[in-house]
Amino acid sequence: MKTFYSSLVFLFLSVSIKSQLIISSSTFIQTCVQKTQCFSINNASFLFYDESKQALYLKLDFNKFKTGQDTIDDWLNDLTSTNLYFKAPLGAEQFTNLSNHNHKTLKLNGQVYLNGIWHSQSVELSLFVTESNLLNNNNNESIYDVLKMNFSLSILPRDFKVHKKPHHLRKTIFIGVSLGRVNQLRPGQEQLLEEAYYH
C-alpha cells in the first residue's frame, strides 16, 4: 500500500511539473563568416533561477534559430549538435526593492558551457520590472513572473573547439537576451539543464 501511495505522489508531481509553463526569451545571435554578417533572432533561449543554489541559468538551443533556408542556416550547422548554457551565482536579495522605473545593473561572473567545454565568462545584466508588469498582490504571481533581464555575452569558437568543425567559425559569436523572462526552477526540472546543473 505504501508503494502505491508513493507511486501516486510521484505521478502527481510529474504531471504538475510538465504542466507548468516554461517561458522562452527573445534572443539575438550574430557572427561574421567569410566577411558576411550572419545573424538570427528567435525565442530560442530559456532563463531559469534556482533558489536552492542561488544561481541563474541560460539555456540556448541553436537549432531554434534556423529559418529553413539552407544558405542562411549554413553557419548554424556547426553549433546545433549541443545546447549552450550560461550559469552564474545570483543572490535572491538582488530581486528585492525593484519597483516601477527602477532597475539594477549587476556584474555576474559565470561560466559558459558549449561543445563539452566550460569557459569563464562575465556579463553585465540589467534587472528590472516593467510598468505594465508590477507585482499584483491580489494574484498568485511571484517576483519571477514580473522580472525582466537584458544581457549579452560573446564567445570565441576557438575556446570551445567549434572552429575545428566543417564551417570553421572563427569570429566572435554575439548572443543577446532582450526582455528575458525568468522561470523559477522547480524540483524535478533539473534535467532541463542537463550537465550544466550538476557542474
Backbone torsions as a table, in degrees:
resi	resn	phi	psi	omega
1	MET	NA	-39.6	179.2
2	LYS	-61.4	-40.9	178.6
3	THR	-63.8	-38.2	179.2
4	PHE	-61.8	-47.0	-179.7
5	TYR	-66.9	-37.1	176.9
6	SER	-61.6	-41.1	179.0
7	SER	-64.6	-40.2	179.0
8	LEU	-64.1	-43.0	178.9
9	VAL	-62.2	-45.2	179.5
10	PHE	-61.5	-42.2	179.8
11	LEU	-64.1	-42.3	179.4
12	PHE	-62.0	-44.8	179.3
13	LEU	-63.9	-40.3	179.8
14	SER	-62.9	-44.0	179.8
15	VAL	-66.2	-39.9	179.8
16	SER	-62.0	-45.1	-177.8
17	ILE	-64.6	-44.3	-177.8
18	LYS	-67.1	-30.1	-176.6
19	SER	-81.4	-14.3	179.6
20	GLN	-72.1	130.2	-177.5
21	LEU	-73.7	127.8	175.6
22	ILE	-106.4	121.3	-172.3
23	ILE	-96.2	131.8	178.5
24	SER	-85.5	168.3	-179.9
25	SER	-124.6	143.9	178.0
26	SER	-68.5	128.0	-173.9
27	THR	-136.1	139.0	179.8
28	PHE	-115.1	133.5	173.5
29	ILE	-126.7	146.6	-176.3
30	GLN	-155.0	143.3	171.8
31	THR	-154.1	179.5	178.2
32	CYS	-120.4	125.5	179.1
33	VAL	-123.2	115.9	-179.3
34	GLN	50.1	52.1	177.4
35	LYS	66.2	12.4	176.9
36	THR	-110.5	129.5	176.5
37	GLN	-75.7	122.9	-179.9
38	CYS	-117.4	132.0	-179.3
39	PHE	-152.7	164.3	176.8
40	SER	-157.5	151.6	176.8
41	ILE	-134.9	138.5	-178.5
42	ASN	-167.0	165.0	172.1
43	ASN	-83.0	71.6	-167.9
44	ALA	-115.8	12.5	178.3
45	SER	-133.7	162.7	-179.8
46	PHE	-134.3	133.7	175.9
47	LEU	-105.3	132.2	178.2
48	PHE	-127.0	142.3	171.7
49	TYR	-119.5	126.0	179.8
50	ASP	-104.7	110.2	-178.3
51	GLU	-65.7	-35.4	-176.9
52	SER	-66.9	-34.5	179.2
53	LYS	-99.3	-6.6	-175.0
54	GLN	50.0	57.0	-175.9
55	ALA	-139.8	145.0	176.0
56	LEU	-103.1	138.0	179.5
57	TYR	-127.1	139.5	169.6
58	LEU	-116.0	131.1	173.6
59	LYS	-119.7	123.6	-176.7
60	LEU	-123.4	128.5	-178.8
61	ASP	-107.4	105.5	-178.1
62	PHE	-63.1	-27.5	179.2
63	ASN	-58.3	-33.6	-176.4
64	LYS	-73.9	-8.8	177.8
65	PHE	-86.1	-8.8	-177.7
66	LYS	-70.7	138.6	-176.9
67	THR	-95.3	-17.7	-175.7
68	GLY	99.7	-5.7	177.1
69	GLN	-102.6	114.9	-172.5
70	ASP	-54.6	-41.1	-176.0
71	THR	-66.8	-31.6	179.2
72	ILE	-82.0	-36.8	-175.1
73	ASP	-83.3	-11.6	-170.2
74	ASP	-51.4	-44.7	-176.7
75	TRP	-67.5	-22.1	-179.3
76	LEU	-76.9	-14.9	-176.1
77	ASN	-60.7	-29.6	179.5
78	ASP	-76.6	-10.2	-175.0
79	LEU	-111.9	-9.5	-169.3
80	THR	-86.5	-0.9	-179.6
81	SER	-83.2	-8.0	-177.9
82	THR	-150.2	151.6	173.2
83	ASN	-82.3	156.0	171.8
84	LEU	-101.2	137.1	176.6
85	TYR	-124.2	144.0	169.0
86	PHE	-127.3	134.3	176.7
87	LYS	-135.3	143.3	-179.8
88	ALA	-154.6	145.3	174.6
89	PRO	-67.3	138.4	178.8
90	LEU	-150.7	111.6	-177.7
91	GLY	-68.0	140.2	-178.5
92	ALA	-62.0	-23.6	-180.0
93	GLU	-65.2	-19.1	178.7
94	GLN	-68.1	-18.4	-178.5
95	PHE	-86.3	-5.6	-177.8
96	THR	-90.1	164.6	177.5
97	ASN	59.1	29.8	173.3
98	LEU	-101.1	123.9	179.1
99	SER	-134.3	-176.5	-179.1
100	ASN	-54.8	137.5	179.6
101	HIS	62.1	25.6	-178.7
102	ASN	-126.3	135.9	176.7
103	HIS	-145.7	163.5	175.8
104	LYS	-123.9	144.6	172.0
105	THR	-113.3	122.8	-175.5
106	LEU	-121.9	145.7	171.4
107	LYS	-102.2	120.7	-179.8
108	LEU	-109.2	130.9	175.6
109	ASN	-102.8	104.8	-174.5
110	GLY	-128.8	-157.1	-179.5
111	GLN	-140.9	144.9	174.3
112	VAL	-106.5	139.6	177.0
113	TYR	-121.3	123.9	178.9
114	LEU	-155.0	138.7	175.3
115	ASN	56.9	33.1	178.3
116	GLY	79.1	11.6	-175.4
117	ILE	-125.8	136.4	173.8
118	TRP	-98.1	142.4	177.8
119	HIS	-146.1	135.1	179.8
120	SER	-63.9	143.3	-177.8
121	GLN	-153.4	130.0	173.9
122	SER	-105.1	142.3	176.9
123	VAL	-134.3	154.5	172.3
124	GLU	-104.8	121.1	-172.6
125	LEU	-116.4	131.5	172.7
126	SER	-99.3	127.4	-176.2
127	LEU	-119.2	128.2	-177.5
128	PHE	-158.4	167.5	173.5
129	VAL	-116.0	128.7	-179.8
130	THR	-80.3	156.0	-176.0
131	GLU	-57.4	-39.0	-176.5
132	SER	-79.2	-3.3	-176.1
133	ASN	-123.9	31.5	177.8
134	LEU	-63.3	143.4	-176.6
135	LEU	-62.9	125.7	178.9
136	ASN	-101.9	111.7	-175.5
137	ASN	-66.5	-15.8	180.0
138	ASN	-80.4	-16.6	179.2
139	ASN	-98.4	175.7	178.5
140	ASN	-92.8	32.1	-179.2
141	GLU	-75.3	151.2	171.7
142	SER	-112.2	171.5	179.7
143	ILE	-59.2	-30.7	-178.0
144	TYR	-68.5	-23.8	-179.4
145	ASP	-71.0	-22.1	-174.6
146	VAL	-114.6	-3.5	179.3
147	LEU	-75.5	148.4	170.8
148	LYS	-132.6	149.4	179.2
149	MET	-134.6	138.9	169.7
150	ASN	-120.9	132.0	172.3
151	PHE	-165.2	165.8	178.1
152	SER	-142.2	158.6	173.3
153	LEU	-145.3	153.6	179.4
154	SER	-124.4	133.2	179.6
155	ILE	-123.7	150.9	175.5
156	LEU	-102.2	124.4	-179.6
157	PRO	-51.7	-34.7	-178.7
158	ARG	-61.8	-35.2	-179.0
159	ASP	-63.6	-24.0	-176.7
160	PHE	-116.6	15.6	178.1
161	LYS	59.4	22.8	177.0
162	VAL	-77.6	-24.6	-177.7
163	HIS	-66.4	-14.3	-179.7
164	LYS	-88.5	-6.0	-179.8
165	LYS	-78.1	169.5	-169.4
166	PRO	-50.6	-36.0	-176.1
167	HIS	-90.0	-2.2	174.0
168	HIS	49.9	53.6	176.3
169	LEU	-63.3	127.8	-176.5
170	ARG	-124.5	-31.1	-176.0
171	LYS	-79.5	159.5	178.9
172	THR	-55.3	137.6	173.5
173	ILE	-103.7	118.4	-179.3
174	PHE	-94.7	135.1	178.3
175	ILE	-128.4	123.6	-179.9
176	GLY	-126.4	129.5	177.1
177	VAL	-106.7	124.8	-176.3
178	SER	-117.8	128.8	-177.8
179	LEU	50.8	45.7	-178.1
180	GLY	-62.6	136.1	179.3
181	ARG	-97.3	133.0	-175.3
182	VAL	-96.6	127.1	174.0
183	ASN	-101.6	129.7	174.4
184	GLN	-73.1	124.7	178.8
185	LEU	-76.0	119.1	-176.0
186	ARG	-103.0	157.4	178.3
187	PRO	-54.0	132.6	-178.4
188	GLY	98.6	-12.8	-179.5
189	GLN	-95.6	1.9	-176.4
190	GLU	-57.7	-32.1	-177.7
191	GLN	-65.4	-18.4	177.2
192	LEU	-64.1	-25.8	-177.8
193	LEU	-100.2	1.7	175.8
194	GLU	47.4	-135.7	-174.5
195	GLU	-67.7	-19.0	-179.7
196	ALA	-63.2	-31.7	-177.7
197	TYR	-72.0	-36.2	-172.1
198	TYR	-93.6	-4.6	-179.6
199	HIS	-73.8	NA	NA
